Amino acid sequence: MGLNLEDKKAVVTEVAAEIAKAQTIALAEYRGIAVGDLTQLRKKAREAGVYLRVLKNTLARRAVAGTPFAELAGQMVGPLLYGISADPVASAKVLHDFAKGNDKLTLKAGAYNGTVLDKAGVQALASIPGREELLARLVGVMQAPVSGFAGALAALARQREEAAAA
């Protein structure tokens, strides 16, 4: 059973709200994917903070109209799965990683910061480390001088103890 006009308006409003918070949208064709596989993909998307939805393309075009993602409307053809995320790489990474293990899911296009990306562009975006990984690296870099300084102080304390004992 199709959606009535009120349901369609509600879907467009919901998707437009997600797009307003988004930095990235990734599109993937899901033709022939098993329901169980799609369930696993949805689970991974939720864990990564990605809004993942199968939408009628006309509703998706209405949701992106007047946004920085409006240029992506030309790519909205065929059975598509929409990954929308506030994290610049999360949606591309989730769909790309899943597509590596499932040949039924094919990356099609995307948009980042108002720029339309082709399949290669989405793959390149997916290869960038995510926010959590970058924060972990930053913490590691910040801890290195402190731990080195603490090690130097401990070595100095041992030397003083050894000198005092001798």
N, C-alpha and C positions, 0 to 999 in steps of 0.2 A: 504494500500500500504506500502510495506516495505521500509526500508532506503537503499539508494545506498551506495557505499563504501565511498564516500566523506562525506555524512551525518554521517555515523558511525564513521569516524575519528574525525569529529567535536564534536560528543557527547562524545567520549572517551577523547578528549582534554579538553572539558569543565568540565567533571567530575573529571579528573585528577587534574585540577587546584583547584577545591574545596577540593579534598582530600589532596593536598599539604598544605593547610591551616588548615586542620582538626586535632582535637585531638580525636574525637569520630565518629564512624559510627554505626548506629543501623539499623537492618534489621527487617522488619515486613511483614508477609504474609497478603495480602489484599483481598483474594478470597471472592467474594460475597458482597463487601462493595458498598453501594449506591454512586452514583456520587455526590449527595448533601453532603453526609458525608465526602467524600474525599475532596471536596471543602473546607469544614470547617477545616479539618485537615491541608490543605495547608495554609489556612489563619493563623492558630495558629503557624504553623512552620515559616512562614514569620515573624510574630511578635516576635518570639523567636530567630530569626537569624539562623534558620536551613535550609539548602539546602535540599529540599525534592523532590525526583524524582522516578518515576517508570522507571526501566531500564531493557533492556535485560541483562540477567546474563552474557553472554559472553562479552558484552561490559563493564560491571562492573568489571569482572575479569581482563580485559586488563587495566582498569583504575587503579586498585590497585596493579598491578604487579610492583615489585621493590620498593614498599613503605612499611612502617611499618604495613600496613593493609593487606599485601599479604596473610597472613595465613587465613584470613577471606574468601578467595575464595572458600574453601571447603564447606562453609555454604550457598553459593549462588545457591540455587536450588528452583525452584517453582516460583510462581508469587510474586515478592518481591517489597517492597517500601523501598527505601534507604533514611535514614536520616543522613546527614553529617553536623557536626558542629565544629567550632573552640572552642566553650565553651565545657568543658569536660562533662557536664551533660545535655545540652540543647536537643540534639536529642533523647537521651534515655527518658528524662522527657516528651517531647512532645508526642512521640509515646506511652509511658506507660500510661500517663494520658488519651489519647484518647482511648486506648484499654480498659481502665476500664469502659468506657461508651458505647463501641461498640464491641460486641462480634465477629464481622466479622474480626476485625483487631487483629492479633495474633503476639506478639513479637516472634522473632525466634532466633536471635543472635546479636552480636555486637563486636566491638573492641574498646579498649581504650588504647592509648599509646603503641601500638604494641602487646597488649594481647587480645586474642580472648575470648569473653564472651558468655556464654550460656544465655538462657532466664532468669534464676535467677540472673545472673550477670548483665544483662541489667536492670532488675528491681531494684537491689541493687544500681546501679549507678544512676537510676532515683530518688531514695529516698534521695540522697545527696542534700542539699540546693544548688540552683543555684548561679551564680556569683552575680547577683543583690541583692539577699537576704543576701548573706554573706557580701557584701559591706554595706548594710543597718545596719546589726548587728554591723559591725566594727565602723560605724559612731556613732551609739548609745552608744557603749562602750567608744568611745573617748569623746563624749559629756557629759557623766555622771560625771566625775570629775569636768569639767568646770562648769556645772550647779550646782553641789553641792557646789563648791567654791563660786559661785555667790550668792547662797542662804545663805551661812554662812556670807558673807560680808553684805548682806541685813539685816540679823538678828543682826549683830554687829552694824550696822548703826542705827537700831531701838532702840537698848539698849542705845546707846549714846544719841539719841534724848530724850528718856524717862528719862535718868539720868540728862540731861541738863535741861529738863522741870521741874524736881522735885526739 
